[in-house]
Amino acid sequence: MLLSLLACGQSSPSTFVDTLRVVAIQSEPAEISPAEENAKVNILLADPLQNGAEMLIWSCTNFGEGCLEKEFYADNFDLWIRTYERERLITTVPLEVPLVLSGVLSDFPNEDLPFQGSLLWVLACEPNVCPIIEEVRSGDFDPEPFSDPFSMLETLPFNGVSLAFRSLNLSLRPEEERIRNPFITPQFDLPLQLSVEESQELEFSYELNGIPNEDSLIYGYASVGGFMESSRGNAQLQEESGRVLLEWFAGETVSEGEVYVVVENGSGGVGFWTAEASVSEN
């Protein structure tokens, strides 16, 4: 099945990435046991201004009294809140889930799993923009704001900062029962090159690795040009696998950047694809 997500007109400004932005967060595996030794998280971080970025990454399981992790890691906050430098478009870091959550998960009936009450947070900042990052590095910081991350934004500048989160899928289920991440594969040649005001249909094949629902979505962003604005009406995937068309608009400016496409299978799995793109004169 080939699903066309095209529309006449031009790209939406909301799909144009012109500043630092966390585009996607993906855990591997998609569903994690607290005993998982090789879990990791892939962060797709756009930096169109090429200023570089620093990141804070932490999890928060909040049952109304702050992050459970704050107590679990009280003797070593370095294991809870970690700092990283953006080295490339996709930054991969280890993911550790507190073992104390094994007891929490064992109380849940199987039909209520995976547990999605643990949030993985990513705060990305251009260098020297967010004092909290240096405070964490030095070990001299207040852990309370990490239970309410949006409160941090009140003390940070508007530009050069991106805060994002994603629910972790946690369970003790056998591996064969766990959620898996979807896959997306381009069906066209690279590189992506267009002249100003042109557009190109980008065809992708996908595997949801799950039963589609109203939250099974595919959408695109770009730091050069853009896509039509996505909504549940025009971005929903209704088959477990198939092909889909997205239209990339080059825009009116000669530039170079990247295109980013994200697919969510609706059960907690995430996949993404990215490539360099350029726009030249007619």
C-alpha positions in Angstrom: 0.0 0.0 0.0 1.3 3.5 -0.9 -0.1 6.2 1.3 0.2 9.7 0.0 0.6 12.5 2.6 0.8 15.3 0.1 -1.0 18.6 -0.2 -1.1 21.5 -2.6 0.6 24.7 -1.5 3.8 25.2 0.5 5.5 24.0 3.6 4.4 25.0 7.1 6.7 27.2 9.2 6.3 24.8 12.1 8.3 22.2 10.2 11.2 24.5 9.6 14.0 24.0 12.2 16.0 27.2 12.4 17.5 26.8 15.9 18.7 24.1 18.3 16.0 21.5 18.7 15.6 18.0 20.1 13.8 16.3 17.1 13.4 12.8 18.5 14.2 10.6 21.4 14.5 6.8 20.9 15.3 4.1 23.4 16.9 0.8 22.4 15.3 -1.5 23.1 11.9 0.2 22.9 10.7 -1.7 26.0 13.2 -1.9 28.8 13.7 -4.0 31.9 15.4 -2.3 34.9 17.9 -5.2 34.7 18.8 -4.3 31.1 22.5 -4.0 30.8 22.9 -2.7 27.2 20.0 -0.2 27.0 20.8 3.1 25.2 19.0 6.2 24.0 19.5 7.8 20.6 18.9 11.6 20.5 18.3 13.3 17.2 19.4 16.9 17.9 19.3 19.5 15.1 21.8 22.3 15.3 21.2 24.3 12.1 23.3 27.2 13.3 26.2 24.9 14.0 27.0 26.5 17.3 27.4 23.1 19.1 25.4 21.9 22.1 25.6 20.5 25.6 23.0 18.2 27.0 21.6 17.1 30.4 19.9 13.7 30.3 17.9 12.2 33.2 14.9 10.1 34.0 12.1 11.0 36.4 9.5 8.7 37.9 7.2 11.0 39.7 4.3 9.6 41.8 3.5 13.0 43.2 6.5 13.5 45.5 9.2 14.3 43.1 11.5 12.0 41.2 12.0 8.6 42.7 15.4 8.7 41.1 16.5 11.5 43.4 16.3 9.2 46.4 17.7 6.2 44.7 20.8 8.0 43.4 21.1 10.3 46.5 24.7 9.1 47.1 25.7 9.6 43.5 23.8 12.0 41.4 26.3 11.5 38.6 24.4 8.2 37.8 21.1 10.1 37.6 21.8 13.4 35.8 24.4 13.1 33.1 26.1 15.7 30.9 27.1 15.1 27.2 28.5 17.1 24.3 26.7 16.9 21.0 29.3 15.2 18.7 27.1 14.5 15.7 23.5 14.7 14.5 22.5 11.5 16.4 24.0 11.2 19.9 23.9 7.8 21.5 24.3 7.4 25.2 23.9 4.6 27.8 20.5 4.4 29.5 20.3 3.2 33.1 16.9 2.4 34.8 16.8 2.3 38.6 16.6 -1.3 39.9 14.2 -0.1 42.5 11.6 0.1 39.7 11.6 -3.7 39.5 9.6 -3.8 42.6 7.1 -1.3 41.2 6.7 -3.2 38.0 6.2 -6.5 39.7 3.0 -5.1 41.3 1.4 -4.3 37.9 -0.8 -6.8 36.1 0.5 -7.9 32.7 -2.3 -6.1 30.9 -1.1 -2.7 32.4 2.4 -3.1 31.0 4.5 -1.6 29.8 4.6 1.1 32.6 5.0 4.5 31.0 5.2 6.7 34.1 9.0 7.2 33.8 9.9 10.2 31.7 13.3 10.6 30.0 14.2 14.3 29.8 16.8 16.0 27.5 17.8 19.6 28.0 20.0 20.8 25.1 21.7 24.1 25.2 24.2 26.0 23.1 27.6 26.2 24.9 27.7 28.5 27.9 23.9 29.3 27.6 22.6 27.2 30.5 24.4 27.6 33.9 22.7 24.5 35.2 24.9 22.3 33.0 28.1 23.6 34.6 26.5 23.3 38.0 25.7 19.7 37.4 29.3 19.1 36.2 30.7 20.6 39.4 28.3 18.6 41.5 27.0 21.8 43.2 23.3 22.0 42.1 19.8 21.8 43.5 18.1 18.5 42.4 14.6 19.8 43.1 14.0 21.5 39.6 14.7 18.2 37.9 11.3 17.0 39.2 9.7 19.9 37.5 11.9 20.5 34.4 9.7 23.1 32.8 10.4 25.4 35.8 14.1 25.5 34.6 13.0 27.2 31.4 11.9 30.2 33.5 15.5 30.9 34.3 17.0 30.2 30.9 17.1 32.3 27.7 14.6 31.7 25.0 17.1 31.1 22.2 19.6 28.3 22.0 17.7 26.0 24.4 15.6 22.9 23.7 13.8 20.8 26.4 12.1 17.5 25.4 10.9 14.4 27.1 9.6 10.9 26.2 8.0 8.2 28.2 10.1 5.1 28.8 8.4 1.7 28.3 9.3 -0.3 31.3 8.3 -3.9 32.1 9.5 -7.3 33.3 7.8 -9.1 30.4 9.6 -11.7 28.3 11.5 -10.2 25.3 9.1 -11.7 22.8 6.2 -9.8 24.3 7.8 -6.4 24.4 7.2 -3.4 22.2 9.7 -2.9 19.3 10.7 0.2 17.5 9.4 0.9 14.0 11.7 1.1 10.9 11.7 3.6 8.1 13.7 3.2 4.9 14.1 5.7 2.0 13.1 4.5 -1.5 15.0 7.3 -3.3 18.5 8.3 -4.2 20.6 10.7 -2.2 21.7 13.4 -2.0 18.6 15.6 -1.7 19.2 18.6 -4.0 16.6 21.0 -5.3 16.4 24.5 -6.7 14.5 27.2 -4.9 10.7 26.9 -4.8 10.8 23.3 -6.1 9.5 20.3 -4.2 10.1 16.6 -4.2 8.0 13.6 -3.2 10.0 11.5 -0.8 8.9 7.8 -0.8 9.6 5.7 2.3 8.8 2.1 3.2 8.0 1.5 6.9 7.4 -1.3 9.4 5.5 -0.3 12.5 6.3 -3.4 14.4 2.9 -3.1 16.0 -0.8 -2.8 15.4 -1.7 0.7 14.0 -3.8 3.0 16.0 -4.7 6.8 16.0 -1.2 7.5 17.4 0.7 5.7 14.6 2.1 8.8 12.9 4.8 9.9 10.5 6.0 13.5 10.2 8.8 15.6 8.8 11.0 18.5 9.7 13.8 20.3 7.9 16.5 22.9 8.6 16.3 23.7 4.9 12.9 24.1 3.3 10.1 22.2 5.1 7.1 19.9 4.9 3.3 20.4 5.1 2.1 20.7 8.7 1.3 17.2 10.1 -1.8 16.4 12.0 -3.5 13.2 13.0 -5.7 13.5 9.9 -2.9 13.7 7.4 0.0 11.9 9.1 -1.7 8.7 10.4 -0.4 5.3 9.3 -3.2 2.8 9.0 -1.3 -0.3 8.0 1.4 -2.3 9.8 3.7 -1.9 6.9 3.7 -0.1 3.6 5.0 2.9 1.7 4.3 6.5 2.3 5.0 9.8 0.4 6.0 13.0 2.1 6.6 16.2 0.1 9.7 18.2 0.9 9.5 21.9 -0.2 12.9 23.5 -1.0 11.8 27.0 0.1 12.8 30.4 -1.3 16.4 30.6 0.0 19.6 29.0 -1.2 20.9 27.0 1.8 22.2 23.7 3.1 20.9 21.7 6.0 19.2 18.4 7.0 15.8 16.7 6.6 14.4 14.7 9.5 11.5 12.2 9.3 10.1 10.6 12.5 7.7 7.6 12.7 5.8 6.6 15.9 4.1 3.2 16.0 1.5 4.3 18.5 2.5 1.9 21.2 5.6 3.6 22.4 8.1 2.7 19.7 10.0 5.4 17.7 12.0 5.4 14.5 13.6 8.2 12.5 15.6 8.9 9.4 17.8 11.9 8.5 19.9 13.1 5.6 21.7 16.2 4.4 19.9 18.4 1.9 20.7 21.5 -0.2 18.8 24.2 -2.2 20.5 26.0 -5.0 19.5 28.7 -7.5 17.3 27.8 -10.5 
